[in-house]
Structure formats: C-alpha cells, structure tokens
Amino acid sequence: MSYKPKLPPSNVPDMWNSKEAWRIFGYMSEFVSATDRLGIIQPAVSIFGSARTRPNQPYYKKTEEIARLLSDAGFSVISGGGPGIMEAANKGAFYGKSPSVGLNIQLPHEQHNNPYQNITQTFQHFFVRKVMFVKFASAYVVMPGGFGTLDELMEALTLVQTGKSRRIPIILVGAEFWGGMLDWLRNTLLAEGMINPEDMDMIQLIDQPEAIVSAIFSHYETRGFELSDAEREMQLNL
C-alpha cells in the first residue's frame, strides 16, 4: 500500500500566493523607513554579541567601554537594541558624543528593548534588519555571542569575500573566546582549500578598546569614510 496525501482545497494556494505578494509591500516599507531614518548616522560601527551577557560580567563592561570610546571619537554605534552586549553597546554610546542606535526586532517572545537609544528603528523581518547593520557600518566589532552573533559575523565575511560589500574592519574581541574558531578556520577551512589565504586577513582579533578605535581609523586613514561612487552602487545591490 502507498500513502496518498490529501490535497488542500483548490483555493488555498491562490490564497497564500496572494497573501505573500501583498507582504512584499511590508518589506518595502521597512527598507524605506529604515534607510530614511538611518541616513544621518554615518560613520557608524555595528557591535554584536550575546543578549545573555549580564551587566556585572567582564564582556559587558568592555563593550560599554569600547562603545563610549567609539562614540567620543565620532562614530555612531549600532546594536540590536536588546539586552546583554546590545545594551552595553548602546549604553556606552548613549553617554558619549555620537548617537546610540538600536535596530530592534519584533520576536514571538518580545525582545526587551534597552533604554539607551538616541535613535530606535524596529523591524519585523530579520533580513531587512541585517541589511541595515551592513549598509550603514564602517566597521564591525564582534563580542562573544551565540548563534545570532555567528550569523552576523559570517554574513559580513561572506559579503566582503564575494565583493557584495565594501571591505571594512571586522574585529573580534575576546582572544580566549574566538581563538578556537580562528584555529579551525586556519587548520580546516584554509588547509582544505575551502577559503583563500587572504580571506583570513578580513578578520582582526583585538582585545584592547583603544586599539580597536585605532585599527578602525588606520583602515580609513588614506581614503576617508566617504563612500566612492562604486561603493555606493555596491551598497545599493546588497
């Protein structure tokens, strides 16, 4: 005997196709609203890390220090707008000289938005929010985190590697935390030819807050923060 699946009513596919088509206008609305709202924040640095980090933990305090230094140096600081490392990033920038930006996300179990935001933009769709993290960032600072942090890190590396995004500093903070992953990238991915040797140059591992700020300035020392025409076109095609 074989199982014969029961087909849905004939109108169901049309109903879902219609609903999906109309949803595209929601995507468009989020892109337009966020692009218009965030156009004033450049240059900016996106900071990622775990939502589970507590205020009394060392990575929280270090993130707050890094964000304050970046803010005082003239960079807007972008985080996911939630608790943990996101809160530390926004808090440090909030008490600095430049805007603290939270790109919040609506989740089934509602994310608690932290109060340290000069500019708040809320998204329903993860993929629109992820574009904004890249589109407006002059650098990435990646603190210890979980799946979400790894997702943002790997997306940034992939976009730069494939030439879909301009090359920006991608800085990992936490030698003990990230050391095993970097060893695996070198000893497995690179050793087996899955990436090129120059791909490892996209990543910097820096633990000192002042050195992080210096590394970002060094990257732009000879070219400035203004996008070239080619880079603007690249950002449009993310």
Backbone bond lengths (Angstrom), bond angles and torsions (degrees), N, CA, C in turn:
res aa  C-N    CA-C-N  psi(-1)  N-CA   C-N-CA  omega(-1)  CA-C   N-CA-C  phi
1 M - - - 1.463 - - 1.522 109.80 -
2 S 1.303 116.21 149.73 1.462 121.21 176.92 1.515 109.64 -126.56
3 Y 1.324 114.16 149.30 1.463 119.47 -178.67 1.513 109.68 -84.01
4 K 1.305 116.32 130.38 1.463 121.58 177.11 1.523 108.15 -110.88
5 P 1.353 117.35 110.61 1.461 118.93 -176.36 1.515 112.08 -64.41
6 K 1.312 115.37 145.87 1.460 121.34 177.55 1.523 109.37 -80.30
7 L 1.290 117.37 123.13 1.457 121.66 -177.67 1.520 110.68 -76.69
8 P 1.335 116.95 143.44 1.462 119.54 177.52 1.521 110.03 -71.56
9 P 1.334 116.72 163.26 1.469 118.93 175.02 1.522 110.89 -53.17
10 S 1.314 116.34 147.68 1.464 120.93 -172.48 1.512 113.64 -61.28
11 N 1.331 117.93 -22.29 1.463 119.89 -177.31 1.525 113.27 -86.20
12 V 1.343 118.66 -9.01 1.464 121.10 -175.08 1.524 112.43 -65.41
13 P 1.339 120.83 -48.85 1.474 119.43 178.46 1.516 112.73 -57.38
14 D 1.333 117.61 -42.57 1.457 120.38 179.19 1.524 111.10 -63.06
15 M 1.324 116.35 -38.99 1.463 120.81 -179.65 1.525 110.75 -62.80
16 W 1.349 116.24 -44.80 1.457 119.69 -178.25 1.525 111.76 -72.19
17 N 1.327 116.75 -36.39 1.463 119.66 176.85 1.520 111.08 -62.62
18 S 1.307 115.89 -41.16 1.460 120.23 178.74 1.520 110.66 -64.75
19 K 1.309 116.07 -43.26 1.469 120.23 -179.98 1.520 110.49 -63.35
20 E 1.342 117.08 -42.05 1.464 121.08 179.48 1.515 111.07 -65.80
21 A 1.310 117.44 -38.44 1.460 120.65 179.20 1.525 111.26 -63.15
22 W 1.308 117.06 -43.25 1.465 119.76 178.87 1.524 111.82 -68.18
23 R 1.331 117.00 -28.40 1.469 120.42 179.71 1.536 111.49 -62.92
24 I 1.323 117.28 -26.57 1.463 121.14 179.35 1.524 111.32 -56.72
25 F 1.340 116.37 -33.55 1.463 119.01 178.58 1.532 110.97 -66.33
26 G 1.323 116.86 -29.73 1.463 120.15 174.91 1.515 111.02 -66.96
27 Y 1.353 116.77 -41.51 1.462 120.19 176.53 1.528 109.87 -60.26
28 M 1.318 115.49 -46.87 1.466 120.20 -178.92 1.525 110.85 -59.36
29 S 1.322 116.09 -43.19 1.459 120.80 -178.98 1.526 111.17 -60.43
30 E 1.333 117.29 -42.11 1.457 120.73 179.52 1.524 111.12 -65.67
31 F 1.322 117.27 -42.34 1.462 120.50 178.44 1.525 111.13 -61.97
32 V 1.331 116.92 -45.80 1.470 120.79 -177.80 1.521 110.62 -65.26
33 S 1.323 116.59 -47.36 1.460 121.06 -177.60 1.528 111.55 -62.10
34 A 1.343 116.59 -46.74 1.462 120.24 -177.65 1.522 111.90 -67.71
35 T 1.330 117.16 -42.43 1.463 120.18 -179.74 1.519 110.78 -62.64
36 D 1.315 116.35 -41.67 1.462 120.57 179.20 1.529 111.18 -66.38
37 R 1.312 116.55 -40.25 1.470 121.58 -175.88 1.526 112.35 -73.41
38 L 1.329 116.81 -35.76 1.459 120.52 -171.30 1.529 113.52 -96.60
39 G 1.319 117.30 -0.48 1.461 119.61 -177.79 1.507 114.65 -63.15
40 I 1.332 117.16 -16.88 1.472 120.88 -175.37 1.521 113.47 -92.60
41 I 1.334 118.88 -1.52 1.465 119.26 -167.23 1.527 114.36 -95.79
42 Q 1.310 119.89 -3.71 1.461 120.36 -174.82 1.524 111.81 -77.66
43 P 1.359 118.13 147.71 1.468 126.48 -2.86 1.520 111.54 -74.25
44 A 1.304 115.43 151.12 1.459 120.83 -177.04 1.517 110.59 -140.11
45 V 1.321 115.46 156.46 1.466 122.68 176.70 1.520 108.16 -124.07
46 S 1.329 117.21 127.48 1.462 122.15 175.32 1.528 109.14 -89.63
47 I 1.331 115.83 129.70 1.467 121.90 179.07 1.527 108.45 -116.25
48 F 1.342 116.01 129.33 1.460 122.10 -179.18 1.523 109.94 -120.62
49 G 1.326 115.56 157.22 1.458 120.44 176.69 1.517 110.03 167.45
50 S 1.307 115.98 179.52 1.451 122.58 -172.13 1.525 112.91 -68.41
51 A 1.338 114.67 138.32 1.463 120.65 172.84 1.528 111.35 -75.85
52 R 1.335 117.80 -9.86 1.466 121.89 -174.40 1.529 113.26 -95.10
53 T 1.315 117.01 -3.47 1.459 120.35 -178.92 1.525 109.96 -71.72
54 R 1.333 116.33 132.32 1.463 121.74 -176.40 1.527 110.86 -91.63
55 P 1.348 116.26 154.68 1.478 120.14 -178.97 1.524 114.90 -59.18
56 N 1.339 117.26 -23.47 1.464 119.30 -179.51 1.530 112.90 -90.60
57 Q 1.327 117.92 3.24 1.459 120.98 -178.38 1.537 110.80 -92.82
58 P 1.330 116.68 150.33 1.467 120.50 -174.15 1.526 114.28 -58.49
59 Y 1.339 118.39 -39.35 1.468 119.46 -177.80 1.528 111.92 -66.63
60 Y 1.327 117.52 -31.63 1.463 120.97 175.37 1.524 109.49 -62.94
61 K 1.312 115.04 -49.76 1.471 119.56 -177.46 1.531 110.96 -64.45
62 K 1.326 117.28 -39.34 1.466 119.73 179.01 1.526 110.64 -66.83
63 T 1.322 117.01 -40.59 1.463 120.08 177.64 1.514 111.33 -60.86
64 E 1.310 116.38 -43.17 1.465 120.96 178.74 1.528 110.70 -60.35
65 E 1.329 116.23 -41.34 1.463 120.42 179.12 1.529 111.44 -65.91
66 I 1.338 116.28 -44.80 1.466 120.34 179.13 1.528 110.36 -60.21
67 A 1.323 116.34 -45.98 1.464 120.52 -178.18 1.522 111.61 -63.94
68 R 1.314 116.70 -38.93 1.470 119.35 179.23 1.531 110.39 -65.73
69 L 1.321 117.42 -41.75 1.461 120.77 178.35 1.529 110.89 -63.70
70 L 1.318 116.71 -42.83 1.463 120.64 178.97 1.528 110.83 -63.58
71 S 1.321 115.91 -44.03 1.460 120.43 180.00 1.518 111.26 -62.31
72 D 1.316 117.10 -44.71 1.464 120.73 179.24 1.527 111.99 -67.41
73 A 1.335 116.14 -24.63 1.474 120.68 178.86 1.524 112.21 -82.86
74 G 1.349 117.78 -5.09 1.453 120.85 176.36 1.511 116.05 108.19
75 F 1.340 117.72 7.42 1.466 121.18 179.60 1.523 110.88 -98.61
76 S 1.328 117.15 130.02 1.457 119.38 163.35 1.523 107.83 -64.90
77 V 1.325 116.57 147.47 1.462 121.17 179.98 1.521 108.55 -115.81
78 I 1.333 115.67 124.41 1.465 122.44 -178.12 1.523 108.93 -107.12
79 S 1.333 116.46 130.78 1.458 120.46 171.56 1.523 108.28 -133.63
80 G 1.328 115.47 179.15 1.458 120.44 178.16 1.504 114.11 -77.49
81 G 1.330 117.35 -2.42 1.451 121.29 172.53 1.512 116.47 81.63
82 G 1.333 117.22 -0.55 1.455 120.36 -177.13 1.515 113.26 -98.29
83 P 1.334 117.02 -154.25 1.470 121.67 -179.23 1.523 112.16 -84.09
84 G 1.331 116.33 -173.49 1.457 122.19 175.10 1.514 113.06 67.64
85 I 1.324 116.59 -134.60 1.457 122.36 179.87 1.526 110.81 -59.24
86 M 1.326 116.69 -35.92 1.464 119.90 178.43 1.523 110.73 -60.16
87 E 1.306 115.80 -44.65 1.464 120.28 178.35 1.521 111.24 -64.11
88 A 1.328 116.84 -42.63 1.464 120.69 179.81 1.520 110.96 -60.66
89 A 1.331 116.79 -41.56 1.464 121.00 179.27 1.524 110.87 -63.94
90 N 1.328 116.26 -47.31 1.455 119.50 179.26 1.531 111.61 -65.53
91 K 1.313 116.62 -38.46 1.466 120.32 -178.51 1.518 111.36 -64.36
92 G 1.336 116.74 -45.61 1.456 119.42 179.00 1.510 111.93 -60.72
93 A 1.338 116.50 -43.70 1.461 120.39 -179.66 1.524 111.78 -70.25
94 F 1.319 116.46 -35.20 1.466 121.65 -177.49 1.522 111.61 -58.68
95 Y 1.316 116.36 -35.79 1.464 120.90 179.80 1.527 112.36 -95.01
96 G 1.325 116.66 8.76 1.456 122.23 174.51 1.516 111.27 -98.89
97 K 1.329 115.87 -162.10 1.462 121.36 -172.43 1.529 113.85 -95.07
98 S 1.324 117.45 -13.56 1.466 120.91 -174.44 1.531 109.85 -118.69
99 P 1.336 117.37 162.75 1.463 120.39 -172.94 1.521 114.67 -62.21
100 S 1.314 114.11 144.21 1.457 123.36 171.34 1.526 107.31 -101.72
101 V 1.343 116.21 121.81 1.466 121.31 -170.96 1.525 109.79 -117.55
102 G 1.325 116.42 129.26 1.456 121.13 177.37 1.511 110.93 -115.85
103 L 1.335 116.93 120.24 1.466 122.04 175.28 1.524 107.29 -99.36
104 N 1.312 115.13 88.58 1.453 121.36 -173.37 1.522 111.22 -81.28
105 I 1.340 115.24 157.52 1.464 120.42 -177.90 1.526 109.42 -130.14
106 Q 1.331 116.78 136.99 1.457 121.32 174.35 1.521 108.43 -81.44
107 L 1.340 116.58 122.92 1.459 121.77 -178.44 1.525 110.03 -121.87
108 P 1.350 117.46 158.63 1.471 119.64 178.13 1.532 111.82 -55.06
109 H 1.338 115.91 -42.23 1.458 120.81 170.20 1.518 105.45 -101.79
110 E 1.314 116.68 102.37 1.457 123.10 -163.85 1.528 112.75 -52.42
111 Q 1.322 115.70 127.85 1.461 121.33 175.99 1.515 109.17 -68.99
112 H 1.315 115.32 135.94 1.467 120.63 176.99 1.526 108.39 -82.12
113 N 1.320 116.73 114.47 1.456 120.90 179.87 1.522 109.72 -77.81
114 N 1.334 116.11 131.94 1.458 118.31 -179.51 1.532 110.29 -76.21
115 P 1.342 118.11 157.25 1.467 121.15 -173.17 1.526 114.65 -86.59
116 Y 1.339 118.41 3.93 1.470 120.56 -172.04 1.527 111.35 -100.45
117 Q 1.320 116.96 55.78 1.460 121.17 -175.08 1.531 110.57 -128.38
118 N 1.336 115.45 122.44 1.466 119.87 171.64 1.524 110.91 -79.60
119 I 1.328 116.26 -33.62 1.464 122.44 178.72 1.522 107.87 -128.86
120 T 1.312 116.06 124.88 1.456 121.43 -179.62 1.522 109.55 -121.08
121 Q 1.328 116.02 129.72 1.460 121.43 175.30 1.523 107.69 -130.49
122 T 1.305 116.96 124.52 1.460 121.13 -176.16 1.523 110.75 -106.82
123 F 1.321 115.59 136.10 1.467 122.49 -177.03 1.521 110.20 -119.34
124 Q 1.309 115.20 149.79 1.457 121.39 171.65 1.523 110.96 -96.96
125 H 1.345 116.31 -28.17 1.465 121.04 -173.31 1.527 110.36 -113.02
126 F 1.321 115.58 127.60 1.460 121.14 -178.45 1.524 112.15 -58.66
127 F 1.339 117.05 -41.74 1.459 118.45 -171.51 1.529 111.63 -68.63
128 V 1.335 118.31 -32.30 1.460 120.35 176.19 1.533 109.61 -67.55
129 R 1.297 115.77 -44.23 1.474 121.41 178.80 1.526 111.11 -60.03
130 K 1.338 116.87 -41.02 1.466 120.56 -178.49 1.527 111.43 -65.68
131 V 1.324 116.82 -35.89 1.464 119.61 176.46 1.522 110.16 -61.19
132 M 1.326 117.64 -40.03 1.463 121.19 -177.01 1.532 111.86 -68.40
133 F 1.327 117.06 -34.13 1.461 119.83 175.69 1.528 110.96 -59.26
134 V 1.325 116.03 -38.96 1.461 120.78 -178.25 1.525 111.27 -81.88
135 K 1.310 116.09 -44.91 1.461 122.81 -171.47 1.531 112.22 -57.45
136 F 1.326 117.18 -37.67 1.459 120.20 -173.20 1.528 113.65 -106.82
137 A 1.326 117.73 5.78 1.462 120.50 -176.08 1.524 112.00 -93.79
138 S 1.316 115.87 133.14 1.461 121.85 170.00 1.520 111.07 -92.67
139 A 1.340 117.10 -11.56 1.466 122.28 177.36 1.521 108.41 -163.67
140 Y 1.332 115.42 157.09 1.464 123.30 172.84 1.524 107.92 -113.62
141 V 1.319 116.42 132.76 1.459 121.97 169.18 1.523 106.51 -117.81
142 V 1.325 116.63 119.59 1.464 121.15 -171.96 1.527 109.30 -115.28
143 M 1.310 114.98 110.08 1.452 122.31 176.89 1.532 109.54 -86.96
144 P 1.330 118.88 170.29 1.461 120.46 176.78 1.535 111.56 -57.64
145 G 1.322 115.46 138.57 1.456 120.13 -178.76 1.508 111.42 -166.32
146 G 1.324 115.14 -174.57 1.455 121.58 -175.92 1.513 113.04 -103.82
147 F 1.341 116.09 -142.63 1.463 120.98 -174.65 1.528 112.17 -59.97
148 G 1.338 116.99 -42.36 1.458 119.72 -178.74 1.517 112.17 -62.30
149 T 1.337 115.54 -41.21 1.464 120.57 178.76 1.521 110.74 -65.32
150 L 1.340 116.35 -43.95 1.467 120.05 177.58 1.525 111.25 -62.88
151 D 1.311 116.42 -37.28 1.460 120.89 178.24 1.525 110.73 -61.08
152 E 1.325 117.32 -47.37 1.467 121.26 -179.92 1.528 110.79 -65.18
153 L 1.335 116.99 -41.76 1.454 121.10 179.88 1.523 111.01 -62.56
154 M 1.323 117.55 -49.12 1.458 120.94 -177.41 1.523 111.82 -67.25
155 E 1.313 116.46 -33.84 1.467 118.63 176.88 1.522 110.41 -65.50
156 A 1.338 117.04 -43.32 1.468 120.27 179.00 1.522 110.66 -61.32
157 L 1.336 117.08 -45.45 1.463 120.93 179.88 1.529 111.12 -62.58
158 T 1.328 116.05 -41.20 1.468 120.13 -179.01 1.527 111.18 -65.61
159 L 1.327 117.03 -43.25 1.467 120.41 -179.20 1.523 111.34 -63.50
160 V 1.336 116.49 -41.25 1.467 119.38 178.93 1.525 110.44 -70.13
161 Q 1.328 116.76 -44.17 1.473 121.05 -178.51 1.522 111.74 -59.51
162 T 1.331 116.61 -39.35 1.456 120.83 -175.87 1.528 112.85 -88.94
163 G 1.324 117.28 -0.18 1.453 120.46 179.00 1.513 114.50 76.25
164 K 1.335 117.30 15.15 1.460 120.64 176.85 1.522 112.02 -84.30
165 S 1.331 116.78 -13.51 1.462 121.83 177.79 1.520 108.33 -136.70
166 R 1.313 116.76 150.48 1.460 120.20 176.95 1.524 109.56 -64.61
167 R 1.312 115.89 158.26 1.455 120.99 179.02 1.518 109.40 -77.46
168 I 1.315 116.70 122.83 1.458 122.55 177.61 1.527 108.43 -129.30
169 P 1.334 118.34 159.56 1.462 119.60 175.12 1.531 111.03 -62.37
170 I 1.325 116.32 130.11 1.468 122.67 174.07 1.523 105.94 -119.69
171 I 1.315 115.52 105.98 1.470 121.82 -168.62 1.525 110.30 -113.57
172 L 1.318 116.36 121.55 1.460 122.30 174.32 1.526 108.97 -92.25
173 V 1.326 115.71 138.23 1.461 121.43 179.33 1.525 108.16 -118.79
174 G 1.329 116.50 123.29 1.456 121.08 -179.20 1.517 111.34 117.60
175 A 1.333 116.76 82.18 1.467 121.33 -174.97 1.524 112.05 -59.51
176 E 1.317 117.28 -42.03 1.466 119.86 -178.42 1.522 110.75 -69.24
177 F 1.322 116.96 -36.73 1.457 120.63 -177.70 1.524 111.37 -70.57
178 W 1.328 117.43 -46.64 1.455 122.09 -173.20 1.528 113.86 -91.94
179 G 1.332 117.14 -10.91 1.461 120.05 -174.31 1.513 113.72 -57.32
180 G 1.339 117.85 -43.44 1.459 121.55 -179.21 1.518 111.96 -63.90
181 M 1.332 116.46 -39.17 1.458 119.46 178.95 1.525 111.15 -66.73
182 L 1.328 117.17 -40.88 1.458 120.34 179.65 1.526 110.78 -65.87
183 D 1.321 116.39 -38.03 1.469 119.79 175.66 1.529 110.42 -61.65
184 W 1.322 117.22 -41.80 1.469 121.32 179.53 1.528 110.59 -65.70
185 L 1.325 117.32 -40.28 1.461 119.31 177.60 1.525 111.07 -59.89
186 R 1.346 115.60 -43.53 1.474 119.56 -178.74 1.527 111.58 -72.34
187 N 1.330 116.06 -48.18 1.460 121.07 -169.69 1.525 114.19 -83.53
188 T 1.324 116.99 -15.72 1.466 120.30 -179.93 1.526 111.33 -118.12
189 L 1.322 117.06 -64.24 1.470 118.61 -177.48 1.526 111.80 -61.70
190 L 1.329 116.45 -50.41 1.459 119.76 -178.84 1.524 111.05 -69.16
191 A 1.332 116.24 -43.94 1.467 120.11 -177.76 1.527 111.84 -62.19
192 E 1.333 117.51 -32.12 1.465 120.75 -178.75 1.523 112.49 -95.85
193 G 1.339 116.64 9.34 1.452 120.65 175.10 1.514 115.57 75.47
194 M 1.328 116.66 18.72 1.462 119.95 179.43 1.525 112.32 -78.08
195 I 1.322 116.92 -23.32 1.456 122.65 174.32 1.524 107.78 -134.32
196 N 1.324 117.12 164.39 1.458 122.18 177.35 1.521 110.50 -90.20
197 P 1.331 118.23 155.98 1.474 120.05 179.41 1.520 113.42 -54.93
198 E 1.348 116.76 -38.63 1.466 119.36 -178.46 1.525 112.86 -69.71
199 D 1.336 117.39 -16.43 1.472 119.37 177.83 1.527 111.54 -64.69
200 M 1.319 116.82 -30.11 1.464 119.65 178.37 1.524 111.65 -67.39
201 D 1.326 116.51 -21.62 1.462 119.91 179.87 1.520 112.43 -71.98
202 M 1.323 117.07 -11.86 1.468 119.53 177.83 1.521 111.89 -70.03
203 I 1.324 117.16 -19.67 1.464 122.10 -173.15 1.523 110.20 -108.36
204 Q 1.333 115.53 133.95 1.460 121.27 171.49 1.534 108.17 -118.99
205 L 1.322 116.39 141.25 1.461 122.01 176.06 1.527 107.70 -112.56
206 I 1.331 116.66 109.95 1.468 121.81 -175.15 1.527 108.12 -135.71
207 D 1.310 117.48 128.07 1.464 120.85 -178.64 1.531 113.84 -103.45
208 Q 1.319 118.00 -20.83 1.456 120.42 -175.87 1.530 110.19 -87.29
209 P 1.344 118.49 123.23 1.468 121.00 -177.26 1.526 114.08 -54.23
210 E 1.330 117.84 -44.60 1.469 120.08 -179.81 1.519 111.09 -63.76
211 A 1.336 116.97 -36.58 1.465 120.87 -179.95 1.526 111.69 -68.78
212 I 1.319 117.29 -28.99 1.460 120.76 176.89 1.521 110.20 -65.19
213 V 1.317 116.44 -47.63 1.465 120.56 178.26 1.528 110.26 -60.95
214 S 1.327 117.16 -43.53 1.468 121.47 179.88 1.521 111.65 -62.05
215 A 1.345 116.75 -39.79 1.472 120.76 -179.46 1.524 111.16 -63.97
216 I 1.324 116.78 -37.96 1.471 120.06 179.09 1.522 110.14 -67.81
217 F 1.324 117.06 -45.04 1.460 119.73 178.25 1.527 111.12 -63.58
218 S 1.323 117.38 -37.97 1.464 120.82 -179.96 1.529 110.94 -62.61
219 H 1.324 116.66 -37.84 1.462 120.97 -179.75 1.527 111.19 -61.50
220 Y 1.321 116.17 -36.22 1.471 120.39 -175.30 1.529 113.22 -101.45
221 E 1.317 116.89 6.51 1.462 120.98 -172.99 1.524 112.87 -57.53
222 T 1.325 117.64 -41.11 1.462 120.51 -174.24 1.521 113.74 -95.87
223 R 1.333 117.64 -5.62 1.454 119.08 -174.55 1.522 114.28 -128.63
224 G 1.342 118.05 -17.32 1.453 121.09 -178.52 1.518 112.00 77.07
225 F 1.331 115.47 173.15 1.462 121.02 -174.90 1.525 113.09 -89.99
226 E 1.322 117.49 -13.47 1.457 120.39 -178.14 1.527 110.58 -67.84
227 L 1.331 116.51 134.77 1.458 120.98 178.80 1.524 110.89 -72.16
228 S 1.318 116.10 140.47 1.464 120.20 170.95 1.523 109.00 -74.58
229 D 1.332 116.26 167.95 1.464 119.92 178.16 1.529 110.63 -60.22
230 A 1.336 116.10 -39.73 1.467 120.06 179.80 1.534 111.20 -65.55
231 E 1.329 116.52 -38.22 1.466 120.19 179.41 1.523 111.34 -70.55
232 R 1.319 117.20 -35.72 1.468 119.94 175.75 1.525 110.39 -62.54
233 E 1.312 115.55 -42.41 1.476 119.41 178.18 1.527 109.97 -64.15
234 M 1.328 116.33 -39.13 1.465 121.42 178.64 1.534 110.54 -61.53
235 Q 1.332 116.70 -43.88 1.447 120.52 -179.51 1.527 111.69 -64.85
236 L 1.323 116.37 -34.00 1.459 120.14 177.84 1.525 111.57 -64.76
237 N 1.336 116.93 -26.94 1.462 121.93 -175.26 1.526 113.17 -103.55
238 L 1.324 117.58 18.91 1.459 120.55 177.62 1.534 110.84 -56.13
